[in-house]
Amino acid sequence: MPERAAQLAEGGLTGEAGHACRAADVQRTHRWHPAPGRSFSSMSALDDIDLTTLRGEATRFGAYSDKVVLVVNVASRCGLAPQYEKLEQLQRTYGERGFTVVGFPSNQFLQELGSSEAIDEYCSATWGVTFPMMEKVRVNGKSEHPLYTELKKTPDAAGKAGKVKWNFEKFVVTPDGSVHRFRPTTEPDDPAIVSVIEAALPAGA
């Protein structure tokens, strides 16, 4: 891990938020089994949702409708931030085969940088991120992003739907409308995630 990345990853916040993130970090080795998943009867439920990129460009989730998409809420100062490295590795491994990570910075848990410019610089300089990044959003509560309103209806491996628990929660959305949910401490290269991605890619890709 680059020296700067290690310093930032270990920095975090003090107080309750920092303690909670460190607690999540301790659990990082926990392995989840594949989530049961959920299928949308019509992909328009997701496709028509408006997005804005980190650089202010308007798009829709439907721009990725032909791809396997890993949606993840990210935060630069979280102890789980080293997951950026494995997310980028997934992008480089499967990007040309019809897969993409889409990152959603969020300060929901008080661990994201203040400006889009700072987030962009952090992602590029620290982790070499090449996958699409959206503007900062909320993932829970009254002002949550509409995409998360839909995705959170999907249960995790324990059968629990509802609130995003922490930074780096993952939803794998496949072109047939299936959604699979993985909680924050499930690493991006966990076999449960990789198997869902590979099964959804075109045969022989």
C-alpha positions in Angstrom: 0.0 0.0 0.0 1.4 3.5 -0.8 2.7 5.3 2.2 0.2 8.1 1.7 -2.7 5.7 1.4 -1.7 4.0 4.6 -1.5 7.3 6.5 -4.9 8.4 5.2 -6.5 5.1 5.8 -5.3 5.0 9.4 -6.1 8.6 10.1 -9.9 8.7 10.1 -11.9 10.7 12.7 -11.8 10.8 16.5 -14.7 10.2 18.7 -17.7 7.9 18.1 -17.4 8.0 14.3 -13.7 7.1 14.3 -14.3 4.3 16.9 -17.1 2.8 14.8 -15.0 2.8 11.6 -12.1 1.2 13.4 -14.5 -1.4 14.7 -15.6 -2.1 11.2 -12.0 -2.4 10.1 -11.4 -5.1 12.7 -14.2 -7.1 11.2 -12.8 -6.8 7.7 -11.8 -10.4 7.4 -15.4 -11.6 7.9 -16.7 -13.4 4.9 -20.3 -13.2 3.7 -22.0 -15.9 1.6 -23.7 -14.7 -1.6 -26.8 -12.6 -0.9 -30.1 -14.0 -2.1 -30.5 -11.0 -4.4 -33.6 -9.3 -5.7 -34.9 -8.7 -9.3 -36.6 -5.6 -10.5 -39.6 -6.5 -12.8 -38.6 -3.6 -14.9 -35.1 -2.1 -15.1 -36.7 1.3 -15.7 -37.1 1.5 -11.9 -33.3 2.0 -11.9 -32.6 3.1 -15.4 -34.6 6.4 -15.2 -32.8 7.6 -12.0 -30.8 10.7 -12.6 -27.2 10.9 -11.6 -24.6 13.6 -11.5 -20.9 12.8 -11.8 -18.2 14.0 -9.5 -17.3 16.6 -12.2 -20.9 17.9 -12.5 -22.0 16.0 -15.6 -25.7 14.8 -15.8 -26.3 11.2 -16.6 -28.7 8.4 -15.6 -28.2 4.9 -14.2 -29.5 3.6 -17.5 -26.2 4.6 -19.0 -24.9 1.4 -17.5 -27.9 -0.8 -18.3 -25.8 -3.2 -20.5 -23.1 -3.7 -17.8 -22.7 -5.5 -14.6 -22.4 -2.6 -12.1 -21.0 -2.6 -8.6 -22.5 0.4 -6.8 -20.5 1.4 -3.7 -20.8 4.3 -1.2 -17.2 5.5 -0.5 -15.5 7.8 2.0 -12.0 9.0 1.9 -11.3 9.1 5.6 -12.8 5.7 6.5 -10.7 2.8 7.8 -12.2 0.8 4.9 -10.8 3.2 2.3 -8.1 0.7 1.3 -10.9 -1.2 -0.4 -10.5 1.4 -3.2 -7.4 -0.6 -4.3 -9.4 -3.8 -4.8 -12.3 -2.0 -6.4 -9.9 -0.6 -8.9 -8.5 -4.0 -9.5 -12.0 -5.3 -10.3 -12.4 -2.4 -12.8 -9.1 -3.3 -14.5 -9.8 -7.0 -14.6 -13.4 -7.0 -15.8 -13.9 -3.5 -17.3 -13.4 -4.6 -20.9 -15.8 -7.5 -20.4 -18.9 -5.4 -19.6 -18.4 -4.5 -15.9 -18.0 -1.2 -14.1 -17.7 0.0 -10.5 -19.7 3.2 -9.8 -18.6 5.1 -6.7 -20.9 7.3 -4.7 -19.0 9.5 -2.2 -21.0 10.1 1.0 -20.6 12.0 4.2 -23.5 10.1 5.7 -21.0 8.7 8.4 -19.0 11.9 8.6 -15.9 10.6 6.9 -15.9 12.1 3.4 -13.9 15.1 2.2 -15.7 18.4 1.8 -15.5 19.2 -2.0 -15.8 17.3 -5.2 -12.3 18.5 -6.2 -10.7 17.1 -3.0 -12.5 13.8 -3.5 -11.4 13.6 -7.1 -7.8 14.4 -6.2 -7.7 11.8 -3.4 -9.1 9.0 -5.6 -6.8 9.7 -8.4 -3.6 10.4 -6.5 -4.0 7.8 -3.8 -5.6 4.9 -5.5 -5.4 5.6 -9.2 -9.2 5.3 -9.6 -10.4 5.0 -13.2 -14.0 3.9 -12.6 -16.9 6.5 -12.7 -17.5 8.5 -9.6 -20.7 10.4 -8.8 -21.3 13.5 -6.7 -21.6 13.3 -3.0 -24.9 11.8 -1.9 -26.8 10.6 1.2 -27.6 6.9 1.3 -30.0 6.9 4.3 -32.8 9.1 5.6 -35.0 11.9 4.3 -32.6 13.3 1.7 -31.2 9.9 0.5 -30.5 9.5 -3.2 -33.3 7.8 -5.2 -31.0 5.1 -6.4 -30.3 4.1 -2.8 -34.0 4.2 -2.0 -34.5 1.4 -4.6 -31.3 -0.6 -3.9 -31.9 -0.8 -0.1 -35.0 -2.8 -0.8 -32.6 -5.7 -1.5 -31.8 -8.0 1.4 -28.3 -9.0 2.4 -27.0 -12.5 3.0 -28.8 -12.6 6.3 -32.1 -11.6 4.7 -32.0 -8.0 6.0 -33.0 -5.1 3.8 -33.1 -1.5 4.8 -30.4 1.0 5.8 -26.9 1.1 4.6 -24.8 0.2 7.6 -21.5 2.0 6.8 -19.2 3.2 4.1 -18.3 0.7 1.3 -21.5 -1.2 1.3 -21.9 -2.9 -2.2 -24.7 -3.6 -4.5 -24.0 -5.7 -7.7 -26.6 -4.9 -10.4 -26.7 -7.2 -13.4 -28.2 -6.4 -16.8 -31.2 -8.8 -16.2 -32.3 -6.6 -13.2 -30.9 -8.7 -10.4 -29.4 -6.9 -7.4 -27.1 -8.6 -4.9 -26.1 -6.9 -1.6 -22.9 -7.1 0.3 -22.2 -5.4 3.6 -19.2 -3.1 4.1 -16.7 -5.5 5.5 -17.1 -7.9 2.6 -14.0 -7.1 0.5 -14.4 -6.3 -3.2 -12.5 -9.4 -4.2 -14.5 -11.8 -2.0 -15.4 -14.9 -3.9 -19.1 -14.2 -3.2 -18.8 -10.9 -5.2 -16.6 -12.2 -7.9 -18.8 -15.2 -8.6 -21.8 -12.9 -9.1 -19.9 -10.7 -11.4 -18.5 -13.5 -13.5 -21.8 -15.3 -13.7 -23.4 -12.2 -15.1 -20.8 -11.4 -17.8 -21.5 -12.6 -21.3 -20.4 -16.3 -22.0 -17.0 -16.5 -23.5 -16.2 -12.9 -22.7 
